[in-house]
């Protein structure tokens, strides 16, 4: 799954695909503008180096609600457990780090 960031907002795409998580943008957006869009939509924050988005787990759940198959919650918990072993989950488990990519 991935977060698509644009001047229109933030959209969770392919929420049923739990093998990968990243954030992407297509438009020419500055780091400041991306941070502003994320804040406006309660969708996380840029990392210090602006190469990752730290996304609240609750935001992913909110954006996926009603769009995912039965059993998704269990698979999502598995993804979070895997992320913890890779150091991508915050200590409190409240947010996950997703690489930020510019799509061409």
Secondary structure, 3 states (H helix, E strand, C coil): CEEEEECCEEEEECCCCCCCCEEEECCCCCHHHHHHHHHHCCCCEECCCCCEEEEEHHHHHHHHCCCCCCCHHHHHHHHHHHHHHCCCECCCCCEEEEEEEECC
